[in-house]
Amino acid sequence: MMGEAGRHLADLGACEGAAGNISVCAHWPIEPRGRFPVAEVMELPQQVPELAGATLLVTGSGRRLREIGDDPAAHLACIVVHEGGKSGTLYTGLQRRFERVTSEFNSHLAVHYDQMALLGAWTNFHAVIHAQPVHLTYLSHIPRYQDEQYLNTHLLRWQPETIVQLPDGIGYLPFRVPSTPELMAANVEGLRKHRIVLWGKHGAMARSDVSVKRAADRIEYAETAARYEYLNLAAGEAGQGLSAEEIRAICRTFHVQQDIF
Ligand SMILES: [Zn+2]
């Protein structure tokens, strides 16, 4: 599934080179040694005591998302969290093609922890994806799209299903340096309110408690919306988009709770 999501994101043009990263966290016992026989202890970027025993699958630093499916054990690491949550066992394959896990692992772990343990919502599976879709990222360079209300009222107006798929809208996080604790904290906060956040001048991060492919779909819905918006800008803003009243009618019909329109 991580391989299929990686391919999907590549088809979207959202993970050039080795850009982007994917992780899943499953809170049930998994025996990783069949595929990942090499074991070593690693310190976790933050203590996650409630995730003791949980298993994370995460992309290796510098790996290409489009290649995960070809040989998952070469591109992924498997981390089983120890009792106490300060460290874990890092399991990797014999054909491992990376030194460290993704440099955004601090954000992935923090978001899994927040969603699975701290919010009190019962979930034993959680997926997080960071990717760099071109149109969405481009819009984040234009100052007026850095306002969350402006961003959402403009992007969610092009297709009827966008508000249904992203009823909490797209969160906006001002630029922070990649991999930093500041970006990590902003992701945790933003992904409490939204299922996808736009990282200013960088890319996006999406989550799902259903499947990794669902998280990839969220990136695609947001990127498609951004592509319409970009087309409209390039065409001299000839398009009207769905009106607020039309979007509210869609929400009434499909029982969507939203407070954007
Ligand atoms: Zn990135």
Boltz pocket constraint, residues with backbone or C-beta under 6 A from the ligand:
constraints:
  - pocket:
      binder: B
      contacts: [[A, 19], [A, 20], [A, 130], [A, 131], [A, 132], [A, 178], [A, 202], [A, 203]]
      max_distance: 6.0
